[in-house]
Amino acid sequence: MRITLWRSPSCNRPHFSFENTADLQRFMAGSDTDPDRTEYARNTNPTVRAVEHRVAALDAADDALLFSSGMAAITTTILTFVKAGDHVIMFRDAYRKTRSFVAKTLARFGIEHTLVEPGDLAALKNAFRQRTRLVITELPTNPYLRCIDLGAFAKMCKDARAKSLVDATFATPINLRPLDHGIDLVVHSATKYLAGHNDVLGGTVAGSTSLISLVRELRSEMGPVADPHAAALIGRGLKTLSVRVARQNETALRVAHALEHHPNVERVYYPMLESHPDHTVARSLLSGGGGVVSFVVRGGREAAARTVDQFRLATIAPSLGGTETLVEPHALLSYADMDEEALSHAGISPGLIRIAVGIEETADVVSDVEAALNQSV
Ligand SMILES: *Cc1c(COP(=O)(O)O)cnc(C)c1O
């Protein structure tokens, strides 16, 4: 019998299997000394766990969990903390799938919600009800990069005994650590900056040991744990997160300045510009503005399409946070299903373009943007 081939110590311990029944009983009684040991890969697995430890460190959290996508992280986290009869508050400019999950799917289970205008703390305060259990914000938001005062937000939630959840995908843990401001839970779409190469899906949630263990239980039931191969890619991406984000902060700021001075541009949205409505708050919270810049060109949908067609370095695609610069005409991509009236109701200008800068040379990205605008008239 080739016992050593099939039962070498390294493949037998410490994951998924047991030396003997005494070892099994020790594990089942919860008295194993290795807290990361597991008997089944849907609960956790070593590669996923290694990434979770690093995400927890990045987000300054006790613990973190890795999921198969950002939406898996968000929906599992939301479901952990609400039940029938509860009420959820979120901002109107939330990620579209998060908004439809709360508005449509949660509604099917008797969970109500209120949408609040971005940045409006007074409206947020008024939206609280007896049964408000969860309040969700993104920071910065998409596509206008609104930033709410997180300290005030966290305090309002604590006073109302509601959990606060921040989707900090656009900020990354390099530019913002929401937990330092009293927020309960922070989620990221790891598909974006954390993995960083536009080649894998993933999502994370981080927070206190007690809250994260509740989410972990539901993750085991629903099964959206990250695949170990995806986890390995995300883990590799994390190693370069800080240098990528530093470059993206710098390039995006340069792009924002160039856009602000261009005659074809009606309006630029970037948190580190003084013209941004939340500039002061953004300055106090963020160590960098992130890699996304939104702007409105003169001439509406057609002008936006013409401009986007002139980009040479940037690729037309949704998503953000990867190594390559991506550009999207918002009204034709993320909101393609809406006519002008619905767009204006959703607060989206027809001429809106979103650029998500990559890690190419800053000067090349800026030249590409300037040339596209010059040639589109
Ligand atoms: C992309 C994104 C999500 C969803 O993440 P997936 O990994 O695509 O499921 C959620 N929130 C924000 C802010 C995002 O940008």
PDBQT file of the ligand as one rigid body, heavy atoms in Angstrom, charges set to zero:
ROOT
HETATM    1  C1  LIG A 401     -18.589  46.300  -8.556  1.00  0.00    +0.000 C 
HETATM    2  C2  LIG A 401     -19.234  46.795  -7.334  1.00  0.00    +0.000 A 
HETATM    3  C3  LIG A 401     -20.066  45.956  -6.572  1.00  0.00    +0.000 A 
HETATM    4  C4  LIG A 401     -20.370  44.530  -6.965  1.00  0.00    +0.000 C 
HETATM    5  O1  LIG A 401     -19.230  43.742  -6.948  1.00  0.00    +0.000 OA
HETATM    6  P1  LIG A 401     -19.066  42.409  -7.859  1.00  0.00    +0.000 P 
HETATM    7  O2  LIG A 401     -17.722  41.914  -7.468  1.00  0.00    +0.000 OA
HETATM    8  O3  LIG A 401     -19.159  42.832  -9.280  1.00  0.00    +0.000 OA
HETATM    9  O4  LIG A 401     -20.181  41.488  -7.473  1.00  0.00    +0.000 OA
HETATM   10  C5  LIG A 401     -20.622  46.482  -5.424  1.00  0.00    +0.000 A 
HETATM   11  N1  LIG A 401     -20.402  47.753  -5.037  1.00  0.00    +0.000 NA
HETATM   12  C6  LIG A 401     -19.618  48.583  -5.753  1.00  0.00    +0.000 A 
HETATM   13  C7  LIG A 401     -19.409  49.974  -5.268  1.00  0.00    +0.000 C 
HETATM   14  C8  LIG A 401     -19.016  48.143  -6.925  1.00  0.00    +0.000 A 
HETATM   15  O5  LIG A 401     -18.249  48.967  -7.633  1.00  0.00    +0.000 OA
ENDROOT
TORSDOF 0
